Amino acid sequence: MAEKMRKILKKEYVFHGRKFSVRLDYYQINSKIYTAEIVEHKGAVVILPLLQNKVILIEQYRYPIQKYILELPAGTLEKGEKPEETAKRELIEEIGYKANRLEPLGKLYASPGYTTEILYAYLALNPEKTLSHPEEYEDIKPVIINIDKIPALIKENKIIDGKTLATFMLYFSRRKN
């Protein structure tokens, strides 16, 4: 497939927030001018904590959709923080477990049609119980489920969070039967 000639004409920031910024790009392909609305994000992690044959999910209230959903612990990278450090921090904050061993499962883009957000997926094997420290605004409850029940929960639409679905896909694609 022939690559089209793209020329960026202008980048204009329209919003700067705590977790992301929004910019409007003007670009040209051949002689036509287009715009792109882009959400710039620092990146995030998602962690699959595994205790023998059980996974620790969280039931979290998500304000934008006004409901609780089941998802894996996750969080945004802080400035200068490596993804593995973020994963360790988020496990303690959200579920009260310390990761002794993290294995990378892979990387994924949240939605590359409009955001730069990349997620680093990790497997945390046999994490140790400690105290949790959720952010003040977070409404989180850890839920421990047998890993073999996850496919049924996905099939029944009980797990509908994209990063969680993708991380389970990465995990199950590598799991030895």
N, C-alpha and C positions, 0 to 999 in steps of 0.2 A: 504494500500500500504506500503510495506517495505521501510524504509528509508535507503538510501545508505550511506556508510561510506565515509565521505569527510575529507581530511587532507590538510590544506594549507601548502605548502612547502616554498613559497617565495612571497613577495609583492614588486614590483619594480615601483617606480614613474617615469613616462616618460615625464610628463608635469605638471607644476604648473601655473595656470592662475589666473586672478582676480576673476572670478566667479566659476571656477571649476578646478579640477586636474584630470589627467588621470593616472591610474596605471594598471600594468600588473600583474595578479596573476597567480601563478603556483600552481595547486592543484592536488591531487591524489584521484581517486575513485577506490577502490579495488587496482589493481596493475597498472592501467593506469594513465598517467600524462596528464593533460589538461591545457590550458591557458584560462584566461578570461580578456578581455579588459574592464575596469570599469571606468566610469566617476563619480568621487566623487563630489557631489554638496551639498551646505549648506542648501538647501531647499528654498522654495519660497511660496508666497501667490498669490491667485487670488480672486478678489472681484467683486461681482455682486451688483453695486449701483442701488438702486430702489427708484425712485421718484414717489409716488403713483403707477400708472400703466405704468410707463416708465422706461427703463433701460438705463444707460449711458455706451456705448461701446466706444472703441477708434479705430480709423483707424490709423494703425501704419505701417511704412515702416520697413520690416524685411530684413536686408541685406543678410542673407544666402539664402533666396529664391528670392531675388531681386524683391519684390513687396509689395504693401500695402495689409493688411488684416484687417478684423474686429475682434476684440477680446475684452475681458474684461480687465480692469486694473489689472496689476500683477507686481510682483517684487521679487527680491532675498533678503533673510534675511541677515542682516548685522551681524557681529560678536557680540554675546551677546544679540541680539534683539529677543524679543518674536514675534511669528507670528502675533498677534493682533497689536503690535506696527508697524510692517512692513506694515500691511494692511492700517493702518491710514496714515502712511507716504506716501505710494504709491498713495492713493486716492488724496492727496493734490498735489503731484508731477505731476501725469499724467493727472488728469481731473479738478483739482482746486475745489475739494469738501472736506469738513471736515466730518468725520464719527462721528455722535453722538451715534449711536447704531450699533454694529456689532454682528451678530449671526453666529456661526460656522455652515457651511453646511456639512462639512466632510473633509476627507483627501484622497489624491490619489497619487500614484506613477506615475511619468511622463512616464517612460518606464523602468520597472524593469529588463529587459533583459540586459541592459548595463549601467544604471545609478542609483545612490542612491537617486536622487532628489525626495523629497516628497513635495507635494503642499498642503497647507492649504486653503480651500475654505471658503469664508465668504460672508454673505449677509449684505450689508450696507443699512439700512432703512432710508429714507428721509434725506440724507446727506445735509449739508449746503454749499452754494456757497462761495468760497474763491478764492485766487489767486493760479494758478498752477505754479509749479516749475519743469518742465521736465529737465531731464539730458541733457547736451549740445549736445550729439550725438543722442538723440531721436527725431524722426520725428512723432509727434502724433497730432491727431485732435479728440476731443471728438465728439461723435455722439449720439443723444438721439433718441431712438426708442421705440414705444409701445411694451410692453412685449408680447402681444398677436401675434405680427408679427414675433417673434423669431423662432417658429417652421417652418414657411414657409422659412425664410432665411436659416435655417439649411438644409431643404429639397432641396433648390435650390443651395446648396453648396456655399452660400455667407458667411457663417461662417464655417471655416475649421480648426480653431486652436483647438488642442486637449484639452488643459486646459479649454478653453471657453466652448467647447461642453460638457465636463464632469461636469463643474460647473452648466451649465443650466440643465443637467440631474438631478443633486442633487437637484436643486431648484424645478424643475417641479415635481419631485417624492414626494416632501413634501408639495407642494402647495395644498390648499383646494379649491375645485371647487365650 
